[in-house]
Structures are given as structure tokens and as C-alpha cells.
Amino acid sequence: MKFVTKFLKCVCFNCSRLLSMKGDELQRFTEKEQLMKLKNANARFKKALDLAADVHECKSEFGGCGYK
């Protein structure tokens, strides 16, 4: 159950977009590349949690749905 709650903190409830994807297009691409380079699933999940720790809304100006 802890895994599910942690996972839901990283994903927008409305559009299922990763909340860690913020900033301009280059920054989002860089974050995505960093995640995909990690071969260990636990390390990848921890990195996604770290990136989404301070994000609390899916901002529409960054391609999200605007859900708060």
C-alpha cells in the first residue's frame, strides 16, 4: 500500500502525467532522459519521487491539464 500512495504522489489524477515534468521543454527532456538512464527500477522510482516532491499541480503552461 505504501508503494501505491507514493506512486500516486508522482502522477496527476486528471491526465496521468508525471508531475515531475516541469519547466521548459529542454528541462522536461533532460529529466525524462535522467529517469530513463537509470536501469534499476527502485532507483528510477526514487528519482521520480524526488522530482515530484515539490510539485503540487499539473501546470497547463507546461503541457499539463491544469489540475490542482
CHARMM-style PDB file with segment names, atoms N, HN, CA, C and O in Angstrom:
ATOM      1  N   MET     1       0.808  -1.190   0.000  1.00  0.00      PROA
ATOM      2  CA  MET     1       0.000   0.000   0.000  1.00  0.00      PROA
ATOM      3  C   MET     1       0.861   1.268   0.000  1.00  0.00      PROA
ATOM      4  O   MET     1       0.470   2.286  -0.572  1.00  0.00      PROA
ATOM      5  N   LYS     2       2.016   1.205   0.633  1.00  0.00      PROA
ATOM      6  HN  LYS     2       2.334   0.378   1.098  1.00  0.00      PROA
ATOM      7  CA  LYS     2       2.909   2.362   0.654  1.00  0.00      PROA
ATOM      8  C   LYS     2       3.381   2.714  -0.754  1.00  0.00      PROA
ATOM      9  O   LYS     2       3.501   3.890  -1.097  1.00  0.00      PROA
ATOM     10  N   PHE     3       3.649   1.684  -1.571  1.00  0.00      PROA
ATOM     11  HN  PHE     3       3.552   0.729  -1.292  1.00  0.00      PROA
ATOM     12  CA  PHE     3       4.094   1.918  -2.942  1.00  0.00      PROA
ATOM     13  C   PHE     3       3.017   2.657  -3.729  1.00  0.00      PROA
ATOM     14  O   PHE     3       3.330   3.585  -4.474  1.00  0.00      PROA
ATOM     15  N   VAL     4       1.779   2.269  -3.579  1.00  0.00      PROA
ATOM     16  HN  VAL     4       1.524   1.515  -2.973  1.00  0.00      PROA
ATOM     17  CA  VAL     4       0.670   2.889  -4.317  1.00  0.00      PROA
ATOM     18  C   VAL     4       0.532   4.354  -3.940  1.00  0.00      PROA
ATOM     19  O   VAL     4       0.356   5.198  -4.819  1.00  0.00      PROA
ATOM     20  N   THR     5       0.606   4.674  -2.662  1.00  0.00      PROA
ATOM     21  HN  THR     5       0.749   3.988  -1.948  1.00  0.00      PROA
ATOM     22  CA  THR     5       0.478   6.067  -2.241  1.00  0.00      PROA
ATOM     23  C   THR     5       1.646   6.906  -2.745  1.00  0.00      PROA
ATOM     24  O   THR     5       1.461   8.057  -3.141  1.00  0.00      PROA
ATOM     25  N   LYS     6       2.839   6.339  -2.733  1.00  0.00      PROA
ATOM     26  HN  LYS     6       2.989   5.404  -2.411  1.00  0.00      PROA
ATOM     27  CA  LYS     6       4.000   7.068  -3.260  1.00  0.00      PROA
ATOM     28  C   LYS     6       3.856   7.291  -4.755  1.00  0.00      PROA
ATOM     29  O   LYS     6       4.172   8.368  -5.259  1.00  0.00      PROA
ATOM     30  N   PHE     7       3.379   6.270  -5.470  1.00  0.00      PROA
ATOM     31  HN  PHE     7       3.122   5.395  -5.061  1.00  0.00      PROA
ATOM     32  CA  PHE     7       3.191   6.388  -6.909  1.00  0.00      PROA
ATOM     33  C   PHE     7       2.168   7.461  -7.247  1.00  0.00      PROA
ATOM     34  O   PHE     7       2.368   8.236  -8.183  1.00  0.00      PROA
ATOM     35  N   LEU     8       1.083   7.514  -6.499  1.00  0.00      PROA
ATOM     36  HN  LEU     8       0.921   6.885  -5.739  1.00  0.00      PROA
ATOM     37  CA  LEU     8       0.037   8.497  -6.767  1.00  0.00      PROA
ATOM     38  C   LEU     8       0.494   9.928  -6.510  1.00  0.00      PROA
ATOM     39  O   LEU     8      -0.074  10.868  -7.066  1.00  0.00      PROA
ATOM     40  N   LYS     9       1.505  10.101  -5.680  1.00  0.00      PROA
ATOM     41  HN  LYS     9       1.966   9.337  -5.228  1.00  0.00      PROA
ATOM     42  CA  LYS     9       2.054  11.437  -5.450  1.00  0.00      PROA
ATOM     43  C   LYS     9       2.828  11.948  -6.654  1.00  0.00      PROA
ATOM     44  O   LYS     9       3.059  13.152  -6.764  1.00  0.00      PROA
ATOM     45  N   CYS    10       3.236  11.065  -7.561  1.00  0.00      PROA
ATOM     46  HN  CYS    10       3.049  10.086  -7.472  1.00  0.00      PROA
ATOM     47  CA  CYS    10       4.031  11.431  -8.732  1.00  0.00      PROA
ATOM     48  C   CYS    10       3.188  11.662  -9.979  1.00  0.00      PROA
ATOM     49  O   CYS    10       3.718  12.100 -11.000  1.00  0.00      PROA
ATOM     50  N   VAL    11       1.880  11.376  -9.921  1.00  0.00      PROA
ATOM     51  HN  VAL    11       1.450  11.021  -9.091  1.00  0.00      PROA
ATOM     52  CA  VAL    11       1.048  11.369 -11.122  1.00  0.00      PROA
ATOM     53  C   VAL    11      -0.151  12.291 -10.927  1.00  0.00      PROA
ATOM     54  O   VAL    11      -0.731  12.347  -9.843  1.00  0.00      PROA
ATOM     55  N   CYS    12      -0.520  13.016 -11.986  1.00  0.00      PROA
ATOM     56  HN  CYS    12      -0.049  12.971 -12.867  1.00  0.00      PROA
ATOM     57  CA  CYS    12      -1.721  13.855 -11.967  1.00  0.00      PROA
ATOM     58  C   CYS    12      -2.950  12.954 -11.969  1.00  0.00      PROA
ATOM     59  O   CYS    12      -3.017  12.003 -12.747  1.00  0.00      PROA
ATOM     60  N   PHE    13      -3.913  13.241 -11.113  1.00  0.00      PROA
ATOM     61  HN  PHE    13      -3.858  14.014 -10.481  1.00  0.00      PROA
ATOM     62  CA  PHE    13      -5.124  12.423 -11.032  1.00  0.00      PROA
ATOM     63  C   PHE    13      -6.008  12.597 -12.255  1.00  0.00      PROA
ATOM     64  O   PHE    13      -6.777  11.697 -12.593  1.00  0.00      PROA
ATOM     65  N   ASN    14      -5.911  13.727 -12.916  1.00  0.00      PROA
ATOM     66  HN  ASN    14      -5.285  14.457 -12.641  1.00  0.00      PROA
ATOM     67  CA  ASN    14      -6.790  14.032 -14.041  1.00  0.00      PROA
ATOM     68  C   ASN    14      -6.251  13.502 -15.373  1.00  0.00      PROA
ATOM     69  O   ASN    14      -6.996  12.871 -16.122  1.00  0.00      PROA
ATOM     70  N   CYS    15      -4.971  13.744 -15.685  1.00  0.00      PROA
ATOM     71  HN  CYS    15      -4.365  14.256 -15.077  1.00  0.00      PROA
ATOM     72  CA  CYS    15      -4.432  13.381 -17.004  1.00  0.00      PROA
ATOM     73  C   CYS    15      -3.355  12.304 -16.963  1.00  0.00      PROA
ATOM     74  O   CYS    15      -2.864  11.894 -18.015  1.00  0.00      PROA
ATOM     75  N   SER    16      -2.978  11.839 -15.787  1.00  0.00      PROA
ATOM     76  HN  SER    16      -3.377  12.173 -14.933  1.00  0.00      PROA
ATOM     77  CA  SER    16      -1.981  10.772 -15.599  1.00  0.00      PROA
ATOM     78  C   SER    16      -0.578  11.165 -16.044  1.00  0.00      PROA
ATOM     79  O   SER    16       0.255  10.298 -16.310  1.00  0.00      PROA
ATOM     80  N   ARG    17      -0.317  12.438 -16.124  1.00  0.00      PROA
ATOM     81  HN  ARG    17      -0.994  13.142 -15.908  1.00  0.00      PROA
ATOM     82  CA  ARG    17       1.008  12.930 -16.495  1.00  0.00      PROA
ATOM     83  C   ARG    17       1.912  12.923 -15.259  1.00  0.00      PROA
ATOM     84  O   ARG    17       1.448  13.174 -14.147  1.00  0.00      PROA
ATOM     85  N   LEU    18       3.205  12.635 -15.457  1.00  0.00      PROA
ATOM     86  HN  LEU    18       3.582  12.431 -16.361  1.00  0.00      PROA
ATOM     87  CA  LEU    18       4.144  12.714 -14.362  1.00  0.00      PROA
ATOM     88  C   LEU    18       4.252  14.154 -13.882  1.00  0.00      PROA
ATOM     89  O   LEU    18       4.494  15.056 -14.684  1.00  0.00      PROA
ATOM     90  N   LEU    19       4.079  14.377 -12.607  1.00  0.00      PROA
ATOM     91  HN  LEU    19       3.883  13.645 -11.955  1.00  0.00      PROA
ATOM     92  CA  LEU    19       4.150  15.731 -12.061  1.00  0.00      PROA
ATOM     93  C   LEU    19       5.567  16.267 -12.037  1.00  0.00      PROA
ATOM     94  O   LEU    19       5.766  17.477 -11.927  1.00  0.00      PROA
ATOM     95  N   SER    20       6.543  15.400 -12.136  1.00  0.00      PROA
ATOM     96  HN  SER    20       6.380  14.417 -12.225  1.00  0.00      PROA
ATOM     97  CA  SER    20       7.924  15.859 -12.106  1.00  0.00      PROA
ATOM     98  C   SER    20       8.326  16.565 -13.392  1.00  0.00      PROA
ATOM     99  O   SER    20       9.355  17.240 -13.430  1.00  0.00      PROA
ATOM    100  N   MET    21       7.536  16.419 -14.437  1.00  0.00      PROA
ATOM    101  HN  MET    21       6.701  15.870 -14.407  1.00  0.00      PROA
ATOM    102  CA  MET    21       7.865  17.054 -15.703  1.00  0.00      PROA
ATOM    103  C   MET    21       7.430  18.515 -15.670  1.00  0.00      PROA
ATOM    104  O   MET    21       6.280  18.837 -15.970  1.00  0.00      PROA
ATOM    105  N   LYS    22       8.352  19.386 -15.306  1.00  0.00      PROA
ATOM    106  HN  LYS    22       9.286  19.124 -15.062  1.00  0.00      PROA
ATOM    107  CA  LYS    22       8.057  20.813 -15.188  1.00  0.00      PROA
ATOM    108  C   LYS    22       9.120  21.606 -15.923  1.00  0.00      PROA
ATOM    109  O   LYS    22      10.118  21.044 -16.374  1.00  0.00      PROA
ATOM    110  N   GLY    23       8.916  22.875 -16.045  1.00  0.00      PROA
ATOM    111  HN  GLY    23       8.105  23.332 -15.679  1.00  0.00      PROA
ATOM    112  CA  GLY    23       9.887  23.737 -16.686  1.00  0.00      PROA
ATOM    113  C   GLY    23       9.730  23.770 -18.195  1.00  0.00      PROA
ATOM    114  O   GLY    23       8.730  23.309 -18.744  1.00  0.00      PROA
ATOM    115  N   ASP    24      10.731  24.319 -18.850  1.00  0.00      PROA
ATOM    116  HN  ASP    24      11.544  24.694 -18.404  1.00  0.00      PROA
ATOM    117  CA  ASP    24      10.669  24.420 -20.306  1.00  0.00      PROA
ATOM    118  C   ASP    24      10.900  23.046 -20.948  1.00  0.00      PROA
ATOM    119  O   ASP    24      11.166  22.062 -20.257  1.00  0.00      PROA
ATOM    120  N   GLU    25      10.796  22.999 -22.255  1.00  0.00      PROA
ATOM    121  HN  GLU    25      10.580  23.798 -22.816  1.00  0.00      PROA
ATOM    122  CA  GLU    25      10.878  21.723 -22.966  1.00  0.00      PROA
ATOM    123  C   GLU    25      12.224  21.034 -22.768  1.00  0.00      PROA
ATOM    124  O   GLU    25      12.280  19.813 -22.628  1.00  0.00      PROA
ATOM    125  N   LEU    26      13.293  21.797 -22.756  1.00  0.00      PROA
ATOM    126  HN  LEU    26      13.247  22.790 -22.870  1.00  0.00      PROA
ATOM    127  CA  LEU    26      14.628  21.231 -22.575  1.00  0.00      PROA
ATOM    128  C   LEU    26      14.768  20.606 -21.191  1.00  0.00      PROA
ATOM    129  O   LEU    26      15.335  19.522 -21.056  1.00  0.00      PROA
ATOM    130  N   GLN    27      14.256  21.279 -20.162  1.00  0.00      PROA
ATOM    131  HN  GLN    27      13.795  22.160 -20.271  1.00  0.00      PROA
ATOM    132  CA  GLN    27      14.335  20.748 -18.805  1.00  0.00      PROA
ATOM    133  C   GLN    27      13.521  19.469 -18.673  1.00  0.00      PROA
ATOM    134  O   GLN    27      13.975  18.518 -18.038  1.00  0.00      PROA
ATOM    135  N   ARG    28      12.318  19.425 -19.265  1.00  0.00      PROA
ATOM    136  HN  ARG    28      11.949  20.198 -19.781  1.00  0.00      PROA
ATOM    137  CA  ARG    28      11.497  18.209 -19.208  1.00  0.00      PROA
ATOM    138  C   ARG    28      12.192  17.056 -19.915  1.00  0.00      PROA
ATOM    139  O   ARG    28      12.174  15.925 -19.431  1.00  0.00      PROA
ATOM    140  N   PHE    29      12.812  17.342 -21.071  1.00  0.00      PROA
ATOM    141  HN  PHE    29      12.827  18.261 -21.465  1.00  0.00      PROA
ATOM    142  CA  PHE    29      13.539  16.313 -21.808  1.00  0.00      PROA
ATOM    143  C   PHE    29      14.704  15.789 -20.987  1.00  0.00      PROA
ATOM    144  O   PHE    29      14.948  14.583 -20.949  1.00  0.00      PROA
ATOM    145  N   THR    30      15.425  16.689 -20.328  1.00  0.00      PROA
ATOM    146  HN  THR    30      15.227  17.669 -20.359  1.00  0.00      PROA
ATOM    147  CA  THR    30      16.568  16.298 -19.505  1.00  0.00      PROA
ATOM    148  C   THR    30      16.126  15.428 -18.339  1.00  0.00      PROA
ATOM    149  O   THR    30      16.772  14.423 -18.043  1.00  0.00      PROA
ATOM    150  N   GLU    31      15.027  15.796 -17.664  1.00  0.00      PROA
ATOM    151  HN  GLU    31      14.502  16.613 -17.904  1.00  0.00      PROA
ATOM    152  CA  GLU    31      14.516  14.996 -16.556  1.00  0.00      PROA
ATOM    153  C   GLU    31      14.094  13.611 -17.030  1.00  0.00      PROA
ATOM    154  O   GLU    31      14.377  12.610 -16.371  1.00  0.00      PROA
ATOM    155  N   LYS    32      13.428  13.556 -18.154  1.00  0.00      PROA
ATOM    156  HN  LYS    32      13.197  14.369 -18.689  1.00  0.00      PROA
ATOM    157  CA  LYS    32      12.985  12.270 -18.700  1.00  0.00      PROA
ATOM    158  C   LYS    32      14.178  11.393 -19.062  1.00  0.00      PROA
ATOM    159  O   LYS    32      14.175  10.191 -18.798  1.00  0.00      PROA
ATOM    160  N   GLU    33      15.190  11.992 -19.661  1.00  0.00      PROA
ATOM    161  HN  GLU    33      15.193  12.969 -19.876  1.00  0.00      PROA
ATOM    162  CA  GLU    33      16.392  11.242 -20.013  1.00  0.00      PROA
ATOM    163  C   GLU    33      17.090  10.707 -18.764  1.00  0.00      PROA
ATOM    164  O   GLU    33      17.574   9.576 -18.766  1.00  0.00      PROA
ATOM    165  N   GLN    34      17.148  11.508 -17.699  1.00  0.00      PROA
ATOM    166  HN  GLN    34      16.754  12.427 -17.697  1.00  0.00      PROA
ATOM    167  CA  GLN    34      17.770  11.057 -16.459  1.00  0.00      PROA
ATOM    168  C   GLN    34      17.033   9.846 -15.897  1.00  0.00      PROA
ATOM    169  O   GLN    34      17.659   8.895 -15.430  1.00  0.00      PROA
ATOM    170  N   LEU    35      15.703   9.883 -15.944  1.00  0.00      PROA
ATOM    171  HN  LEU    35      15.194  10.656 -16.323  1.00  0.00      PROA
ATOM    172  CA  LEU    35      14.918   8.758 -15.447  1.00  0.00      PROA
ATOM    173  C   LEU    35      15.130   7.505 -16.286  1.00  0.00      PROA
ATOM    174  O   LEU    35      15.257   6.408 -15.743  1.00  0.00      PROA
ATOM    175  N   MET    36      15.169   7.663 -17.598  1.00  0.00      PROA
ATOM    176  HN  MET    36      15.066   8.554 -18.039  1.00  0.00      PROA
ATOM    177  CA  MET    36      15.275   6.503 -18.477  1.00  0.00      PROA
ATOM    178  C   MET    36      16.678   5.881 -18.439  1.00  0.00      PROA
ATOM    179  O   MET    36      16.828   4.700 -18.751  1.00  0.00      PROA
ATOM    180  N   LYS    37      17.690   6.641 -18.069  1.00  0.00      PROA
ATOM    181  HN  LYS    37      17.569   7.600 -17.815  1.00  0.00      PROA
ATOM    182  CA  LYS    37      19.044   6.100 -17.991  1.00  0.00      PROA
ATOM    183  C   LYS    37      19.228   5.199 -16.779  1.00  0.00      PROA
ATOM    184  O   LYS    37      20.109   4.339 -16.775  1.00  0.00      PROA
ATOM    185  N   LEU    38      18.412   5.384 -15.756  1.00  0.00      PROA
ATOM    186  HN  LEU    38      17.696   6.083 -15.759  1.00  0.00      PROA
ATOM    187  CA  LEU    38      18.520   4.553 -14.559  1.00  0.00      PROA
ATOM    188  C   LEU    38      17.960   3.168 -14.854  1.00  0.00      PROA
ATOM    189  O   LEU    38      16.772   3.028 -15.141  1.00  0.00      PROA
ATOM    190  N   LYS    39      18.797   2.156 -14.785  1.00  0.00      PROA
ATOM    191  HN  LYS    39      19.763   2.270 -14.552  1.00  0.00      PROA
ATOM    192  CA  LYS    39      18.373   0.787 -15.094  1.00  0.00      PROA
ATOM    193  C   LYS    39      17.677   0.120 -13.912  1.00  0.00      PROA
ATOM    194  O   LYS    39      16.815  -0.739 -14.099  1.00  0.00      PROA
ATOM    195  N   ASN    40      18.045   0.509 -12.712  1.00  0.00      PROA
ATOM    196  HN  ASN    40      18.744   1.207 -12.560  1.00  0.00      PROA
ATOM    197  CA  ASN    40      17.442  -0.063 -11.515  1.00  0.00      PROA
ATOM    198  C   ASN    40      16.069   0.574 -11.294  1.00  0.00      PROA
ATOM    199  O   ASN    40      15.967   1.795 -11.175  1.00  0.00      PROA
ATOM    200  N   ALA    41      15.020  -0.237 -11.240  1.00  0.00      PROA
ATOM    201  HN  ALA    41      15.103  -1.229 -11.337  1.00  0.00      PROA
ATOM    202  CA  ALA    41      13.653   0.264 -11.097  1.00  0.00      PROA
ATOM    203  C   ALA    41      13.456   1.012  -9.787  1.00  0.00      PROA
ATOM    204  O   ALA    41      12.748   2.018  -9.753  1.00  0.00      PROA
ATOM    205  N   ASN    42      14.068   0.541  -8.713  1.00  0.00      PROA
ATOM    206  HN  ASN    42      14.644  -0.276  -8.741  1.00  0.00      PROA
ATOM    207  CA  ASN    42      13.933   1.219  -7.419  1.00  0.00      PROA
ATOM    208  C   ASN    42      14.581   2.597  -7.449  1.00  0.00      PROA
ATOM    209  O   ASN    42      14.033   3.559  -6.912  1.00  0.00      PROA
ATOM    210  N   ALA    43      15.744   2.686  -8.076  1.00  0.00      PROA
ATOM    211  HN  ALA    43      16.189   1.904  -8.512  1.00  0.00      PROA
ATOM    212  CA  ALA    43      16.424   3.974  -8.188  1.00  0.00      PROA
ATOM    213  C   ALA    43      15.621   4.933  -9.074  1.00  0.00      PROA
ATOM    214  O   ALA    43      15.536   6.125  -8.780  1.00  0.00      PROA
ATOM    215  N   ARG    44      15.032   4.414 -10.157  1.00  0.00      PROA
ATOM    216  HN  ARG    44      15.100   3.445 -10.396  1.00  0.00      PROA
ATOM    217  CA  ARG    44      14.224   5.235 -11.057  1.00  0.00      PROA
ATOM    218  C   ARG    44      13.002   5.772 -10.326  1.00  0.00      PROA
ATOM    219  O   ARG    44      12.653   6.944 -10.468  1.00  0.00      PROA
ATOM    220  N   PHE    45      12.350   4.911  -9.540  1.00  0.00      PROA
ATOM    221  HN  PHE    45      12.633   3.959  -9.425  1.00  0.00      PROA
ATOM    222  CA  PHE    45      11.166   5.327  -8.793  1.00  0.00      PROA
ATOM    223  C   PHE    45      11.527   6.372  -7.747  1.00  0.00      PROA
ATOM    224  O   PHE    45      10.791   7.341  -7.560  1.00  0.00      PROA
ATOM    225  N   LYS    46      12.650   6.184  -7.065  1.00  0.00      PROA
ATOM    226  HN  LYS    46      13.248   5.397  -7.217  1.00  0.00      PROA
ATOM    227  CA  LYS    46      13.087   7.151  -6.053  1.00  0.00      PROA
ATOM    228  C   LYS    46      13.386   8.501  -6.699  1.00  0.00      PROA
ATOM    229  O   LYS    46      13.059   9.544  -6.133  1.00  0.00      PROA
ATOM    230  N   LYS    47      14.008   8.489  -7.885  1.00  0.00      PROA
ATOM    231  HN  LYS    47      14.273   7.641  -8.345  1.00  0.00      PROA
ATOM    232  CA  LYS    47      14.306   9.734  -8.596  1.00  0.00      PROA
ATOM    233  C   LYS    47      13.015  10.443  -9.007  1.00  0.00      PROA
ATOM    234  O   LYS    47      12.923  11.666  -8.906  1.00  0.00      PROA
ATOM    235  N   ALA    48      12.019   9.685  -9.471  1.00  0.00      PROA
ATOM    236  HN  ALA    48      12.094   8.691  -9.553  1.00  0.00      PROA
ATOM    237  CA  ALA    48      10.724  10.270  -9.846  1.00  0.00      PROA
ATOM    238  C   ALA    48      10.051  10.881  -8.622  1.00  0.00      PROA
ATOM    239  O   ALA    48       9.445  11.948  -8.720  1.00  0.00      PROA
ATOM    240  N   LEU    49      10.149  10.217  -7.468  1.00  0.00      PROA
ATOM    241  HN  LEU    49      10.641   9.350  -7.389  1.00  0.00      PROA
ATOM    242  CA  LEU    49       9.602  10.775  -6.229  1.00  0.00      PROA
ATOM    243  C   LEU    49      10.301  12.071  -5.850  1.00  0.00      PROA
ATOM    244  O   LEU    49       9.654  13.032  -5.433  1.00  0.00      PROA
ATOM    245  N   ASP    50      11.616  12.098  -5.993  1.00  0.00      PROA
ATOM    246  HN  ASP    50      12.142  11.317  -6.331  1.00  0.00      PROA
ATOM    247  CA  ASP    50      12.381  13.308  -5.667  1.00  0.00      PROA
ATOM    248  C   ASP    50      12.012  14.471  -6.582  1.00  0.00      PROA
ATOM    249  O   ASP    50      11.896  15.609  -6.128  1.00  0.00      PROA
ATOM    250  N   LEU    51      11.827  14.186  -7.867  1.00  0.00      PROA
ATOM    251  HN  LEU    51      11.921  13.261  -8.236  1.00  0.00      PROA
ATOM    252  CA  LEU    51      11.476  15.237  -8.812  1.00  0.00      PROA
ATOM    253  C   LEU    51      10.068  15.784  -8.560  1.00  0.00      PROA
ATOM    254  O   LEU    51       9.811  16.965  -8.795  1.00  0.00      PROA
ATOM    255  N   ALA    52       9.162  14.935  -8.085  1.00  0.00      PROA
ATOM    256  HN  ALA    52       9.370  13.976  -7.894  1.00  0.00      PROA
ATOM    257  CA  ALA    52       7.773  15.345  -7.878  1.00  0.00      PROA
ATOM    258  C   ALA    52       7.505  15.829  -6.456  1.00  0.00      PROA
ATOM    259  O   ALA    52       6.367  16.165  -6.128  1.00  0.00      PROA
ATOM    260  N   ALA    53       8.514  15.870  -5.619  1.00  0.00      PROA
ATOM    261  HN  ALA    53       9.439  15.597  -5.885  1.00  0.00      PROA
ATOM    262  CA  ALA    53       8.313  16.208  -4.211  1.00  0.00      PROA
ATOM    263  C   ALA    53       7.729  17.604  -4.010  1.00  0.00      PROA
ATOM    264  O   ALA    53       6.894  17.797  -3.126  1.00  0.00      PROA
ATOM    265  N   ASP    54       8.149  18.570  -4.804  1.00  0.00      PROA
ATOM    266  HN  ASP    54       8.827  18.413  -5.522  1.00  0.00      PROA
ATOM    267  CA  ASP    54       7.694  19.947  -4.599  1.00  0.00      PROA
ATOM    268  C   ASP    54       6.647  20.387  -5.619  1.00  0.00      PROA
ATOM    269  O   ASP    54       6.285  21.564  -5.648  1.00  0.00      PROA
ATOM    270  N   VAL    55       6.155  19.480  -6.452  1.00  0.00      PROA
ATOM    271  HN  VAL    55       6.449  18.524  -6.429  1.00  0.00      PROA
ATOM    272  CA  VAL    55       5.159  19.808  -7.469  1.00  0.00      PROA
ATOM    273  C   VAL    55       3.779  19.408  -6.948  1.00  0.00      PROA
ATOM    274  O   VAL    55       3.565  18.257  -6.566  1.00  0.00      PROA
ATOM    275  N   HSD    56       2.839  20.368  -6.934  1.00  0.00      PROA
ATOM    276  HN  HSD    56       3.013  21.303  -7.244  1.00  0.00      PROA
ATOM    277  CA  HSD    56       1.514  20.091  -6.387  1.00  0.00      PROA
ATOM    278  C   HSD    56       0.384  20.352  -7.369  1.00  0.00      PROA
ATOM    279  O   HSD    56      -0.790  20.229  -7.018  1.00  0.00      PROA
ATOM    280  N   GLU    57       0.734  20.712  -8.597  1.00  0.00      PROA
ATOM    281  HN  GLU    57       1.688  20.812  -8.882  1.00  0.00      PROA
ATOM    282  CA  GLU    57      -0.289  20.918  -9.608  1.00  0.00      PROA
ATOM    283  C   GLU    57       0.266  20.587 -10.984  1.00  0.00      PROA
ATOM    284  O   GLU    57       1.469  20.683 -11.222  1.00  0.00      PROA
ATOM    285  N   CYS    58      -0.614  20.201 -11.870  1.00  0.00      PROA
ATOM    286  HN  CYS    58      -1.592  20.123 -11.677  1.00  0.00      PROA
ATOM    287  CA  CYS    58      -0.262  19.858 -13.245  1.00  0.00      PROA
ATOM    288  C   CYS    58      -0.444  21.123 -14.083  1.00  0.00      PROA
ATOM    289  O   CYS    58      -1.538  21.381 -14.585  1.00  0.00      PROA
ATOM    290  N   LYS    59       0.602  21.899 -14.232  1.00  0.00      PROA
ATOM    291  HN  LYS    59       1.491  21.690 -13.824  1.00  0.00      PROA
ATOM    292  CA  LYS    59       0.503  23.224 -14.851  1.00  0.00      PROA
ATOM    293  C   LYS    59       0.233  23.133 -16.343  1.00  0.00      PROA
ATOM    294  O   LYS    59       0.910  22.407 -17.071  1.00  0.00      PROA
ATOM    295  N   SER    60      -0.755  23.872 -16.777  1.00  0.00      PROA
ATOM    296  HN  SER    60      -1.305  24.462 -16.185  1.00  0.00      PROA
ATOM    297  CA  SER    60      -1.155  23.833 -18.185  1.00  0.00      PROA
ATOM    298  C   SER    60      -0.134  24.502 -19.097  1.00  0.00      PROA
ATOM    299  O   SER    60      -0.049  24.142 -20.272  1.00  0.00      PROA
ATOM    300  N   GLU    61       0.629  25.446 -18.610  1.00  0.00      PROA
ATOM    301  HN  GLU    61       0.560  25.739 -17.657  1.00  0.00      PROA
ATOM    302  CA  GLU    61       1.622  26.099 -19.471  1.00  0.00      PROA
ATOM    303  C   GLU    61       2.790  25.177 -19.799  1.00  0.00      PROA
ATOM    304  O   GLU    61       3.580  25.470 -20.696  1.00  0.00      PROA
ATOM    305  N   PHE    62       2.903  24.063 -19.075  1.00  0.00      PROA
ATOM    306  HN  PHE    62       2.261  23.825 -18.347  1.00  0.00      PROA
ATOM    307  CA  PHE    62       3.952  23.080 -19.343  1.00  0.00      PROA
ATOM    308  C   PHE    62       3.389  21.825 -20.005  1.00  0.00      PROA
ATOM    309  O   PHE    62       4.031  20.775 -19.977  1.00  0.00      PROA
ATOM    310  N   GLY    63       2.216  21.919 -20.591  1.00  0.00      PROA
ATOM    311  HN  GLY    63       1.695  22.772 -20.614  1.00  0.00      PROA
ATOM    312  CA  GLY    63       1.647  20.783 -21.300  1.00  0.00      PROA
ATOM    313  C   GLY    63       0.713  19.942 -20.471  1.00  0.00      PROA
ATOM    314  O   GLY    63       0.197  18.940 -20.968  1.00  0.00      PROA
ATOM    315  N   GLY    64       0.473  20.303 -19.232  1.00  0.00      PROA
ATOM    316  HN  GLY    64       0.891  21.117 -18.828  1.00  0.00      PROA
ATOM    317  CA  GLY    64      -0.415  19.542 -18.363  1.00  0.00      PROA
ATOM    318  C   GLY    64      -1.865  19.975 -18.530  1.00  0.00      PROA
ATOM    319  O   GLY    64      -2.189  20.763 -19.418  1.00  0.00      PROA
ATOM    320  N   CYS    65      -2.724  19.460 -17.677  1.00  0.00      PROA
ATOM    321  HN  CYS    65      -2.461  18.820 -16.955  1.00  0.00      PROA
ATOM    322  CA  CYS    65      -4.154  19.723 -17.796  1.00  0.00      PROA
ATOM    323  C   CYS    65      -4.619  20.901 -16.931  1.00  0.00      PROA
ATOM    324  O   CYS    65      -5.730  21.397 -17.120  1.00  0.00      PROA
ATOM    325  N   GLY    66      -3.788  21.354 -15.988  1.00  0.00      PROA
ATOM    326  HN  GLY    66      -2.886  20.951 -15.835  1.00  0.00      PROA
ATOM    327  CA  GLY    66      -4.163  22.467 -15.118  1.00  0.00      PROA
ATOM    328  C   GLY    66      -4.799  22.030 -13.820  1.00  0.00      PROA
ATOM    329  O   GLY    66      -5.249  22.873 -13.045  1.00  0.00      PROA
ATOM    330  N   TYR    67      -4.849  20.736 -13.559  1.00  0.00      PROA
ATOM    331  HN  TYR    67      -4.482  20.051 -14.189  1.00  0.00      PROA
ATOM    332  CA  TYR    67      -5.453  20.210 -12.332  1.00  0.00      PROA
ATOM    333  C   TYR    67      -4.638  20.598 -11.111  1.00  0.00      PROA
ATOM    334  O   TYR    67      -3.411  20.496 -11.118  1.00  0.00      PROA
ATOM    335  N   LYS    68      -5.323  21.045 -10.056  1.00  0.00      PROA
ATOM    336  HN  LYS    68      -6.320  21.127 -10.050  1.00  0.00      PROA
ATOM    337  CA  LYS    68      -4.648  21.420  -8.803  1.00  0.00      PROA
ATOM    338  C   LYS    68      -4.959  20.434  -7.720  1.00  0.00      PROA
ATOM    339  OT1 LYS    68      -4.482  20.581  -6.595  1.00  0.00      PROA
TER     340      LYS     68
END
